[in-house]
């Protein structure tokens, strides 16, 4: 086998023909977007969209300057430096085929601890019109219970000190906006691309909260002048493994220290509120809308809730990957029934979306054996996920006299999983910020079937609702007595 070529600008002309490379002159790119949080999802999503536009001769003045803030971002800094900000994106199709392309839309990468002034001045420059974010839920620094900005975070406290050199995204962005205001420049748009409901609203609240602590007048200006559009984003992007790197070197003849792998499906719904313009994302099928909420709720109550519907039952039944569960007709039928009879009835019309097709596409996506999405990942942090994704479905259907027994069964599967042992008696690592109290409660439920859902901080008054309690305890009893597979069979074929 020929020695793979190290990926960088000079190598582009020598890469094999089965690897798509930028068709545009990267030296002519101008940075128009500064992005915090350059991970796999951003590189498979927003950066990919821009690369496609650039290949059509568009958006050449919207190149990305990636920014890292955390110590873990040093590795990305080094890879981007060595590879001239190029990387390989490989799409894994269900039939085993793989498409590879080199993404060139990132023109620059800055590691803030190396030179915070360079990051601030890049954002303060008139050329930059959007600052975007994929910093995960934790990057927004809100209290899990109150939802308010956590002003006790030591990094935030340090950034708020007089004459402090900004170190957090909040400090860096706020200082850049302060300079733009002082220079008479219009502000950039803050565009969150994180998987958080109302992500733009959350970003607005957190960044203005920090600014208010730093400079109340500046905070008022940000509230009045800076757009924070909401968006709904979707693409499964597993963690890159050494096996992926080796496969890319073998198939595409390129050595890439940090490639990205993803599924074929990609979706982006974006509120069209931008202060200084934006790339023509609509040319690539991005839905530009006035209100993203119907799309968010569709994703939360169909896709995200279905993840919960498969992960605990599937793990207890002996599966370890999402595709194994969804290739099993019993589990696929259960998920379709949940979506059709419980999730979908809680949704308002979703403009431009065929819901029937969307549901079937979800099952196809979950079934892709080459993505290898682990059930352990889907089972993690359930106390943050179930109350946001599934319990609203339960409450709406209870209020409307709709079906709830499948949703109650999913809650019961979580309760059984939280006991911390599988059906063979092997230990389960329960990954959750509330793991200790959740497991303690779950281990009491063979004697007290309501012990788990008695937690009113998580479940509110559902423990007082007879219809929910009846469905929940029946599913929990089936899980204990007959096991996960039989419990799902009972949910797919309920007794008349």
NORMOTA-V195901 format. One record per residue. N is the residue number from 1. PSI is psi in degrees with one decimal (* if undefined). Layout:
N_PSI ; N_PSI
//
This chain:
1_138.2 ; 2_144.1 ; 3_128.6 ; 4_151.6 ; 5_132.1 ; 6_128.9 ; 7_124.0 ; 8_179.3 ; 9_-43.2 ; 10_-20.6 ; 11_-10.6 ; 12_-40.5 ; 13_-11.6 ; 14_4.0 ; 15_152.4 ; 16_156.7 ; 17_-16.5 ; 18_4.5 ; 19_115.6 ; 20_134.3 ; 21_162.0 ; 22_132.2 ; 23_6.7 ; 24_162.6 ; 25_104.6 ; 26_-23.2 ; 27_-15.4 ; 28_-2.8 ; 29_146.8 ; 30_135.5 ; 31_125.2 ; 32_-12.6 ; 33_131.8 ; 34_128.3 ; 35_125.5 ; 36_127.7 ; 37_65.1 ; 38_91.8 ; 39_-166.5 ; 40_-42.7 ; 41_-47.0 ; 42_-41.5 ; 43_-22.7 ; 44_-6.7 ; 45_-91.7 ; 46_-46.8 ; 47_-33.9 ; 48_-44.8 ; 49_-44.5 ; 50_-40.0 ; 51_-40.4 ; 52_-41.2 ; 53_-42.9 ; 54_-35.2 ; 55_-19.6 ; 56_8.4 ; 57_16.1 ; 58_163.3 ; 59_27.6 ; 60_-14.5 ; 61_20.1 ; 62_29.4 ; 63_159.5 ; 64_136.7 ; 65_108.5 ; 66_145.6 ; 67_132.1 ; 68_141.9 ; 69_-33.9 ; 70_156.9 ; 71_-35.4 ; 72_-13.2 ; 73_-5.8 ; 74_-38.6 ; 75_-41.5 ; 76_-40.3 ; 77_-46.9 ; 78_-40.6 ; 79_-44.7 ; 80_-36.7 ; 81_-47.4 ; 82_-27.3 ; 83_13.9 ; 84_36.1 ; 85_17.2 ; 86_151.2 ; 87_164.3 ; 88_132.2 ; 89_119.7 ; 90_124.5 ; 91_123.4 ; 92_111.3 ; 93_156.1 ; 94_-28.5 ; 95_4.2 ; 96_-13.8 ; 97_150.2 ; 98_131.6 ; 99_135.9 ; 100_138.4 ; 101_145.4 ; 102_125.8 ; 103_129.0 ; 104_12.7 ; 105_-10.4 ; 106_117.8 ; 107_-17.4 ; 108_149.6 ; 109_128.4 ; 110_132.7 ; 111_109.4 ; 112_-41.9 ; 113_-25.3 ; 114_-40.1 ; 115_78.7 ; 116_-31.1 ; 117_-37.8 ; 118_-38.5 ; 119_-45.1 ; 120_-46.7 ; 121_-30.8 ; 122_-45.0 ; 123_-30.1 ; 124_-11.1 ; 125_143.5 ; 126_-25.8 ; 127_-30.0 ; 128_123.3 ; 129_-10.5 ; 130_136.4 ; 131_120.0 ; 132_164.3 ; 133_131.8 ; 134_82.5 ; 135_10.2 ; 136_168.0 ; 137_-38.7 ; 138_-24.8 ; 139_-9.4 ; 140_-6.0 ; 141_40.7 ; 142_150.5 ; 143_132.6 ; 144_-29.0 ; 145_-50.0 ; 146_-25.1 ; 147_3.9 ; 148_160.3 ; 149_133.8 ; 150_93.4 ; 151_2.8 ; 152_-6.0 ; 153_123.9 ; 154_-36.5 ; 155_-37.7 ; 156_-44.5 ; 157_-42.8 ; 158_-40.4 ; 159_-22.9 ; 160_-4.1 ; 161_146.5 ; 162_134.3 ; 163_16.4 ; 164_142.8 ; 165_119.5 ; 166_137.5 ; 167_-23.2 ; 168_165.7 ; 169_-34.5 ; 170_-46.5 ; 171_-41.0 ; 172_-46.9 ; 173_-42.9 ; 174_-41.6 ; 175_-38.1 ; 176_-41.5 ; 177_-37.0 ; 178_-41.7 ; 179_-40.2 ; 180_-43.7 ; 181_-44.1 ; 182_-29.5 ; 183_1.5 ; 184_23.2 ; 185_145.7 ; 186_150.9 ; 187_157.2 ; 188_165.3 ; 189_137.8 ; 190_114.9 ; 191_104.0 ; 192_134.5 ; 193_26.0 ; 194_154.8 ; 195_66.6 ; 196_134.5 ; 197_132.3 ; 198_43.6 ; 199_-36.7 ; 200_-39.9 ; 201_-40.9 ; 202_-44.5 ; 203_-44.1 ; 204_-47.6 ; 205_-42.8 ; 206_-42.7 ; 207_-37.3 ; 208_-30.6 ; 209_-44.0 ; 210_-46.4 ; 211_-35.9 ; 212_-36.4 ; 213_-28.8 ; 214_-45.5 ; 215_97.4 ; 216_-35.9 ; 217_-41.2 ; 218_-41.5 ; 219_-41.5 ; 220_-39.6 ; 221_-42.2 ; 222_-44.6 ; 223_-36.4 ; 224_-31.6 ; 225_-26.0 ; 226_119.1 ; 227_142.1 ; 228_75.2 ; 229_142.0 ; 230_154.6 ; 231_157.5 ; 232_124.6 ; 233_150.1 ; 234_122.9 ; 235_127.3 ; 236_122.1 ; 237_89.5 ; 238_162.0 ; 239_134.8 ; 240_132.7 ; 241_167.0 ; 242_-32.7 ; 243_-38.6 ; 244_-44.7 ; 245_-42.6 ; 246_-40.0 ; 247_-38.1 ; 248_-40.2 ; 249_-38.9 ; 250_-46.8 ; 251_-39.7 ; 252_-2.5 ; 253_32.0 ; 254_136.9 ; 255_115.5 ; 256_119.1 ; 257_-26.0 ; 258_70.4 ; 259_174.2 ; 260_138.1 ; 261_146.9 ; 262_168.7 ; 263_166.3 ; 264_-34.8 ; 265_140.0 ; 266_140.9 ; 267_144.3 ; 268_120.7 ; 269_126.1 ; 270_129.8 ; 271_132.6 ; 272_70.3 ; 273_98.4 ; 274_135.4 ; 275_-38.7 ; 276_35.2 ; 277_179.2 ; 278_163.8 ; 279_157.8 ; 280_64.7 ; 281_-30.4 ; 282_-23.0 ; 283_-17.1 ; 284_13.6 ; 285_2.9 ; 286_134.1 ; 287_114.5 ; 288_118.4 ; 289_167.9 ; 290_-30.0 ; 291_119.5 ; 292_-8.8 ; 293_-43.9 ; 294_-34.8 ; 295_-39.6 ; 296_-47.9 ; 297_-35.8 ; 298_-47.2 ; 299_-46.0 ; 300_-45.0 ; 301_-15.5 ; 302_-62.4 ; 303_-59.5 ; 304_-43.9 ; 305_-33.1 ; 306_-31.5 ; 307_-44.1 ; 308_-31.8 ; 309_-25.6 ; 310_-27.5 ; 311_-46.2 ; 312_-48.7 ; 313_-46.7 ; 314_-44.5 ; 315_-45.0 ; 316_-29.2 ; 317_-3.7 ; 318_-4.2 ; 319_158.5 ; 320_-10.6 ; 321_149.5 ; 322_-39.7 ; 323_-31.5 ; 324_-41.4 ; 325_-47.7 ; 326_-12.5 ; 327_-7.3 ; 328_115.8 ; 329_-34.3 ; 330_-48.4 ; 331_-37.8 ; 332_-41.1 ; 333_-39.3 ; 334_-44.5 ; 335_-41.9 ; 336_-40.2 ; 337_-42.9 ; 338_-49.4 ; 339_-43.7 ; 340_-40.6 ; 341_-15.3 ; 342_-47.6 ; 343_-53.4 ; 344_-40.1 ; 345_-14.9 ; 346_-1.9 ; 347_146.2 ; 348_166.7 ; 349_140.6 ; 350_100.6 ; 351_132.9 ; 352_3.2 ; 353_130.7 ; 354_102.6 ; 355_-39.8 ; 356_-45.6 ; 357_-39.8 ; 358_-43.7 ; 359_-45.8 ; 360_-36.0 ; 361_-36.7 ; 362_-46.4 ; 363_-40.4 ; 364_-43.1 ; 365_-46.9 ; 366_-27.1 ; 367_-5.7 ; 368_112.5 ; 369_-12.3 ; 370_-9.1 ; 371_-35.9 ; 372_51.6 ; 373_123.3 ; 374_143.8 ; 375_-31.7 ; 376_-38.8 ; 377_-42.2 ; 378_-27.3 ; 379_-13.0 ; 380_150.4 ; 381_41.3 ; 382_-31.5 ; 383_-18.8 ; 384_-24.7 ; 385_-52.7 ; 386_-47.3 ; 387_-26.9 ; 388_-34.3 ; 389_-39.5 ; 390_-42.1 ; 391_-32.7 ; 392_-34.6 ; 393_-44.7 ; 394_-48.3 ; 395_-41.3 ; 396_-43.6 ; 397_-33.0 ; 398_-42.9 ; 399_-30.6 ; 400_11.1 ; 401_35.5 ; 402_175.6 ; 403_140.9 ; 404_-1.4 ; 405_-29.3 ; 406_-44.1 ; 407_-42.3 ; 408_-37.1 ; 409_-37.8 ; 410_-42.5 ; 411_-41.9 ; 412_-36.7 ; 413_-35.5 ; 414_-45.2 ; 415_-42.6 ; 416_-42.9 ; 417_-38.7 ; 418_-9.4 ; 419_-23.0 ; 420_10.6 ; 421_146.5 ; 422_-171.2 ; 423_-11.4 ; 424_1.0 ; 425_2.1 ; 426_146.7 ; 427_145.4 ; 428_130.6 ; 429_108.1 ; 430_109.6 ; 431_107.4 ; 432_144.8 ; 433_-20.2 ; 434_26.1 ; 435_-43.9 ; 436_-54.2 ; 437_-31.8 ; 438_-45.6 ; 439_-39.9 ; 440_-43.2 ; 441_-42.8 ; 442_-34.5 ; 443_-6.4 ; 444_-8.5 ; 445_-10.6 ; 446_-27.8 ; 447_-36.8 ; 448_93.6 ; 449_-17.1 ; 450_6.6 ; 451_-39.4 ; 452_-45.3 ; 453_5.1 ; 454_-8.8 ; 455_99.7 ; 456_-21.2 ; 457_-32.7 ; 458_-40.8 ; 459_-1.6 ; 460_-132.8 ; 461_18.6 ; 462_-29.0 ; 463_-17.4 ; 464_-6.2 ; 465_115.4 ; 466_-40.6 ; 467_-43.1 ; 468_-46.4 ; 469_-40.4 ; 470_-46.3 ; 471_-40.8 ; 472_-49.3 ; 473_-31.7 ; 474_-44.5 ; 475_-39.7 ; 476_-40.1 ; 477_-42.1 ; 478_-40.3 ; 479_-42.4 ; 480_-40.1 ; 481_-36.9 ; 482_-16.2 ; 483_170.8 ; 484_-43.6 ; 485_-43.8 ; 486_-35.2 ; 487_-39.9 ; 488_-39.9 ; 489_-39.5 ; 490_-30.1 ; 491_-31.7 ; 492_-33.8 ; 493_69.8 ; 494_146.7 ; 495_144.5 ; 496_*
//
